[in-house]
Amino acid sequence: MVFAEKQVIEGCLKGDRLSQQTLYNRYAGKMLAICKRYLRDMEHAEDAFQDAFVKVFLHLKNFTFQSTLDTWITRIFINEAINKLRNLKRLALQVSIDETTWQMPDAIENTPDKFDSEMVLMLMNKLPENYSIVLMLFAIDGYSHKEIAEKLSMPESTSRSTLTRARSMLWQLYKIEIKSHESRRV
């Protein structure tokens, strides 16, 4: 851990406003982006953001330096965003999808080496909310299926199948978007 970061933590624990402002400024942008990624609605994202920062400051005394501060804070924000979804009753275990519209491919063929990250994030917003949450937890935030299952109160097998479906839907949306871009160029 960087010495300056340890000083900031110690200052926060002593109630030093400059240290608290430093910690807030260091993490605010990234953490608001995480809240927006999970909640999609700016008002709800900002609510979760504020609640999570309160928790960071209240529980900073429990930070044990066994992980990076960034990792510890990120987990608090992800948990708060998921709790907000749960409170909004938007987090359900099953999503009804018309299987004729979203068929699982046997294999994903012709996958490009690089994806446009902005397009992928935009397409993830088109996925059913549960699918995008599992995909983000696994692919972006690095949670295991066991951790996702615990966090979302679902069987581990549901996490795995949801991830498979989310990837398949994302790939299909990507192909549709690419075809759309190609037809606009003609």
Secondary structure as UniProt FT lines:
FT   HELIX           3..13
FT   TURN            14..15
FT   HELIX           17..39
FT   HELIX           42..59
FT   HELIX           60..62
FT   HELIX           69..87
FT   TURN            88..89
FT   TURN            99..101
FT   HELIX           117..124
FT   TURN            125..126
FT   HELIX           129..135
FT   HELIX           136..140
FT   HELIX           145..152
FT   HELIX           156..185
//
